[in-house]
Amino acid sequence: MTTHFFTASSLDGFIATSEHSLDWLLKQDIDPEGPMAYQGFEKTIGALAMGASTYEWVMRHEEGRWGYTQPAWVFTHRDLEVPDGADIRLTRADIAEVHAEMVEAAGDKDLWVIGGGDLAGQFADAGLLDEVWVQYAPVTLGSGAPLLPRELDLELLDVARNRSFLCGRYRVLRA
């Protein structure tokens, strides 16, 4: 089982604008079935972790519908509305405790840390982040939410081009 941080980034290293917008990303040209694309990756995932800001963006973007079938843990310090029938667990628990729950829930599939680079960094700090997948979009933002606000050593495992995106897959060596 592998714990992945799979995300997109601007060339200058931001995953969202200062206003938490992903509009810059949604207008980019990518083949959803192409190399290192979301659709193929998502099929390997058995459980999800995300921060509250990512969760709120997903809910706004999807007009309140939850599109994931996997169990999801949302790290939050505030009350959030959860759609009926969605397997979403709001948590303030320790990363290691939640990771163990995710491993149990995922069966023989992998884990995905979605969105926030700081949350992925917390998994890395706990020694629980194995891989980082980044789809670099041909845009710069100048400021915003940083890709991974941690010092990590990484090993390049794979690289691909998916239309306008430069895609890289890295192994986390150490935090």
N, C-alpha and C positions, 0 to 999 in steps of 0.2 A: 504494500500500500504506500502511495506517495501523496504527500501534501503539497499542492501546487498553489502558487499565486499566478493566476492567468489574467492579464489585463492589457489594455492599450495605453500608449503614452504619446504625447507630443514629442517632437525631436529634442526639445529642450527639457524633457524630463517631468512633465506634469500629466496627471491622469484626469484632472478636472480643472475647470477655471476657479478663480477665487470665489465665484458665486455657486460653486458645485455643479456647474453645467457641463453636459457632455454633447452639446449641440455641435461642437467642432468635430467630434468623432463620428456622429451619425451621418454626416454629409460626405464622408470619405469613401473611396472606391475600394471595396474588398469583395472577394468571392466567398460567399458563406460556406461553400463546399470545398474551397481551395486549401492549400497547405497551411497547417497550423491554425485553421479557422475554428471559431467557436463551436459550430454544430458537431464536428467530429470530436472535439475535446469534451464537450458537455456529456456525451454518451458514456464516457469513462468514469463519470463522477457519481459517487454514492451519497455524499453529504456536503453541505455548504456552510460556510461561515461568512458573515458580512457585518459591517458596521451599520449604525443607525442611519447615517447620511446616505449610504448606498441603498439601503432598504427603502428609505423614503423616496429617493430618486426613482427606483424601480417601480414603486407603487404609483407615483405620479405619471411616469412615462407609460405605464401599462394601464392607466386609468383604473387603478384599484384591483386589477386582476393579478393573481400570482401565477407565473408561468412555469415554475419548477415543480417537479414531482418528488425530488429528493428532500429529505428532512433538512431544515436550515436552522442555524443558530444565529440570531441577530444580537450582537453586542451593543447594549444600550443602557443609559442611565435615566431614560425617560420612558413614559408610557407610550406605546405605539399601538395602533389598531392593526389587528391581524384578520385577514379575510377568512370567512368560513371555509372549513375543509382543508386549509393549508397547513402543512406540517412545519410550523414555524415556532421556534422556542426563543423567547426573549430572555437574555441572560446578562448577568453582571459577574458571572463566575470567572474563576481563574482560567487562563488559556489552556493550561495542561489538563485541567478537569474537563473542559469542553472538548478538547481534542480527543480524549479517551472516549467520551460519549459518541463523538462523530465516528471514530474508528469502529466502534461496536455497531452503529447504525448503518454504516456504509457497506457492510458485508465484504465482498471481495473487490469492491471498487475503490477509487481514489477519493481524496478530499480536495475541495477547492475553496481557497480564501478569495472572495470576490471584492473588488472595489478597493477601498481604502488602503493605501500603502502603509499607513501607521499600523493598522490591524495586522497586515502581513508581517510588518516589522516585529510586532509583539510575538507572533508565532516563531519568527526567526530567533528572537531573544531567548525564547524558551527551548530552542533547539528542535523545533517541530515543523520547520519549513524546509522542504526538500528541493523544490524546483521553482524557478521563476520563468514564466513565459511572457514575453512582451511583444506586442504588435505595435511597431513605431509608425505613426501616421505622419504624412508629409505636411506638418503644420507646426508652428511654434506659438506658444501662448504667452510667454513672458513672465507669467506668475500663475499661482494656483496651488492645487494639492500635489505635493511631490510624489513621484513614482514610488520610491522606497526610502523614507527618511532614516536610514540606518547605514552603518558601514558594514558591508558584507563582502566576502570573497566569493566569487562565482567562477564556475567553469562552463564554457560554452559547449553545449551538447549538440545543438542543431541550429541551422539557419535556413530561412526560405524567403522567397518573395511571393506575396499574395497581392496581385495587382499593384496598388499604390503603397502597400505596407511592407516594411522590412521586419521580418519576424525572427525572434531569437528565443531559444530555449536554453536555460542555464541550470546547472546543479549548484545548490548552496553548499559551499565548503565549510564556512564558519561565520558566525556573527562577530 
